[in-house]
Structures are given as structure tokens and as C-alpha cells.
């Protein structure tokens, strides 16, 4: 297992979750690729996105259903400042992971987290596990707990 995937597995275990990281032969870098590789609906993929506060410079973690797009103005109002999607360097600095493999746990910094309410439509979800080829399954309740997220409407 790659070091980034091992880091995610270690974080899950330390937090008391029984989720198991799986490395797959196909790419899970995008929600569509992940759904095809795993064999599930795109909506069951947890897209992990990082946004940056325009005034504060703070990083925010947003877990969204793979078929949804974040309404940035709505999210900014919830956060209390205007936001922008973080670039690759800022994302890696805040999370310790590259875009396309960002998990909901094991981040380099503690991030304020938001979880898309639409994820509760599904019994089983799939989240990235540190690389574009590693994932783990979880429930929406587990996701909310592991990232200490606030449930919001993001679309």
C-alpha cells in the first residue's frame, strides 16, 4: 500500500473506525472514474474539496456527493466570508494530500468541515484514501463523525 493510503488507514484505525482502505487497479481521481472503477453510482462518491477564505485565508473541507456542485456563494454565507476553490499547492499544504486523493481524515491541519446533506440518501458511500487509486467505504454518519462536519445544503 502506498504511504498516503497507509496514512489514511492509520488515521481511520486511530479514530476507531473499522473502514478498510482498498487500492484499486483503475483510477478514482474523479467522481466519474471512481464510480466506474468501484461499480457504484456517481452520487455515492464523496468528492473532497478544499476551499479558501478570501479574507482569512483559512482552509475549509467540503464533502459533497459526486453528482453535486458546490454553490460557492451559499457556502460562503454559511462560513461567514467569501470563498474560492483552493489551488493544488494550498490544498496539499492544508491536507497533506494531492487533489484527486483527498480523504476526509488525516489532514495536515485541522479543517472546519461541511458535509453535503444529499449523501444521506445512500446506505454506502466511497471516499478517497490518499491516492487516486485508493478508496474506502463508509456511511454518511461515519463521514460526518470522522471529519466533525456540519451538515449543509451545498447545491
PyMOL commands that set and color helices and strands:
alter all, ss='L'
color gray80, all
select helices_A, chain A and resi 3-14+31-38+42-44+72-79+88-95+117-121+140-147
alter helices_A, ss='H'
color red, helices_A
select strands_A, chain A and resi 22-23+45-53+59-65+83-85+112-116+125-128+134-138+150-152
alter strands_A, ss='S'
color yellow, strands_A
deselect
rebuild
show_as cartoon
